[in-house]
Amino acid sequence: MTTLSVTDPVSGETLSTLEMSDVDELVAAARLASPAWAGTAASERATMLRAGAQRLRQAIDELARLQTAETGKPLADSRGGVEAGIGAIEQYAELGPLHGGRTLQGARGAADWMVRVPRGVAALCLPWNDPVAIACAQIAANLVVGNTVVCKPSEKTPLATAEVVRLLGEALPAGVVQLAVGDGSLGAALVAHPEVDVVVHVGSRRTGREVAQACAARGAKAILELGGKDPMIVDAGVDPAWAAEQAALGCFANAGQICTSVERLYVHRDLADAFVDELVVRAKAMKVGPGADPATEMGPMIDDGQRASVDAHVRQAVEAGAELRCGGAPLEGPGSFYPPTVLTGVTPGMVVTEEETFGPVAAVQVVDSFSEALALADATPYGLAAVVLTADMAHAQRAIDELAVGTIKVNAAFGGAPGGAASPHGASGEGFGYGPELLDELTRTRVVHLEAPPG
């Protein structure tokens, strides 16, 4: 029996040991359940999803505790993520029965229309940074359109997702949603399985390329949300203290381990000194510690490997001429802790400006104009999201028109209406990952032409 150990990023101790799954068995069960599930009325599928969401609501505290134990994130953040995931299930339960095709204007005496049909078996390969919220949304979207699901959480954070799948499964027929426990090799086998019809991958750019190639080889659908190198532009004329508050949130929330974390800061020279001073004060004041401590504002990195990668980016920047204003070294003692870090004087070509850091690092470059900031912000193969802080609505409109990203947030580091969806640009992925548009991605279109027989 092959096992997988789950480690506490705070203590470094083993939280749990799980038996690794058999991919062939899981996919076979999903394939067996597929016809009946696809044939279930959309309203009935939605009713079962609502029942599953109610089970999750009754277990919010336990799910949040599990997620904090395996990710290290503050308990309040974990609870917020669980609530967001349950909300996504309820939202898709409402959207599913409304999802359909459209009628076409054909010849007189004939009927023409387009319908949406399930793809079949869906494989979900999901990340460790917000496991419950992402799993809930992706599972629900697939189930409500009639796909069966094999869900593989990250090997670093399978515990809370396992409980989500168990609780949802109590409200669903056998084989409709299943958990795949394993490492990257198991994920690769799942993605390449000939009986998997659609793959949703949220994770690294490198793995995303491998997923895309495996799916292309057999004609399966791939939906990819990959890495980002998200910029924040701080325009002249904004309050530097407020801008620093937004930057601290964007750079340091969840220890910088959010898909849309701010990784590059382009700050107008007019307020750069005041902005950096405020940002350093906020960084130094943040309470870093175990997520279970109510006073904690920022927990650890997911593991020592990720912490070492972040530290390498920082050290390379300093060696190349950047100035370390605070942080910049792993914290002593147990746990994968890294402090909020502020770098100034960063320049294009440094690793910290070119590659995804995915850690609590604010990398500041001073610019002389909004046009310069836009050009630098767009000088990347990535295109996930961007933030623009400006009091000039003409500048805001320029950013909306010109930045090649899937999501643009003006005057807020995070936020957005429920149901929003964006298609990542460039190296950041392909396809809608959320919102009503995801339901189109997870289904096929069938065109129907109907005429009465002669006679």
Secondary structure by P-SEA (a helix, b strand, c coil): ccbbbbbccccccccbbbbbbcaaaaaaaaaaaccccccccaaaaaaaaaaaaaaaaaaaaaaaaaaaaaccccaaaaaaaaaaaaaaaaaaaaacccccccccccccccccbbbbbbccbbbbbccccccaaaaaaaaaaaaaabbbbbcccccccaaaaaaaaaaaaaacccccbbbbbbcaaaaaaaaacccccbbbbcccaaaaaaaaaaaaacbbbbbbbbbbbbbbbbcccccaaaaaaaaaaacccccccccccccbbbbccccaaaaaaaaaaaaaaccccccccccccccccccaaaaaaaaaaaaaaaaabbbbcccccccccccccccbbbbccccccccccccccccbbbbbbbbccaaaaaaaaacccccccbbbbcccaaaaaaaaaccccccccccccccccccbbbbbcccccccccccaaaaaaabbbbbbbbbcccc
